[in-house]
Amino acid sequence: MRYLPPRCCQKCYGNWLKAKWKTAWVLRFGLFGFGNPGMPGVLLFVLSMVVYGVAFDFFNISGSLFVDQSTDSGIRSSAQGLFMLMTNGVGATIGTIAAQAVINHYTFAMPLDGDVLTVGDWQSCWFVFAGYALLVGVSFALIFRPKKQKVN
């Protein structure tokens, strides 16, 4: 059964799969921006977590399929490792540092009964993240034009 999703994704790898993960990231951050701790806003938080699974999985699957289809079999495993290092290593580190700068700009620490809470304009933080995801998705769609070729 685990073999089925990658095969289905491989058949429809093109623009459909790439559009799914780009849209899912924007939707995820937008849902967090509109959500709130009360009802029904908390349902938007839960839905955002579901969308996160789609966003993360489609990104990793489409990236891995692209590397698989566009590299020679002799360097394929190294290329897959480089892809994972750049996205989940270097990319995640840079993203965390940038996200912290956004959060520091829109929020502040507030001591309360011996604890320190981070309060402020969280909605703006999430909308900045959604806007960035939209910018990356549109840029990716306009710039990334791989050649149609199949390698062994």
BELWO-V635592 format. One record per helix or strand of 2 or more residues. SS is the DSSP state (@ for helix, = for strand). FROM is the first residue (numbers start at 1). TO is the last residue. If there is no record, write none. Layout:
BEGIN
SS|FROM|TO + SS|FROM|TO
END
This chain:
BEGIN
@|2|11 + @|13|34 + @|41|70 + @|76|106 + =|107|112 + =|115|120 + @|122|143
END
